[in-house]
Amino acid sequence: PPWIVPFVLDRDSGRPLPRAGEQSGRGAFFDIVPRTHWGGVVSADLLTVSWEPCACGRTSPHIAADISRQLDGSDDGLTCAAPRTAIDTLVEDCVSG
């Protein structure tokens, strides 16, 4: 859906990778619709996103079919409550694109 903003995060640092070309890493998504709560989620899945136009003519980002798990169920250091600085950084990276 156009209101879901996909991100690919670096596996080691968690920083957003460039939103250009084709990037592989940990999947994250930000829903721009909610106004009363945090609309982001970071997945434990590894995926590849392409921001290049598809051969079919679509110009939206698209996710490759080969998705795999990064985590084995152990604690990855993430919590449900994202620190304010992490949220601000994610939003700033989204805007500066």
Secondary structure, DSSP 4 states (H G I P E B T S, - for coil): -TTEEEEEE-TTT-PBPPSSSEEEEEEEEEES--SSS--EEEEEEEEEEE-SPPTTS--S-EE-S--EES--SS--S--SS--HHHHHHHHHHHHH-
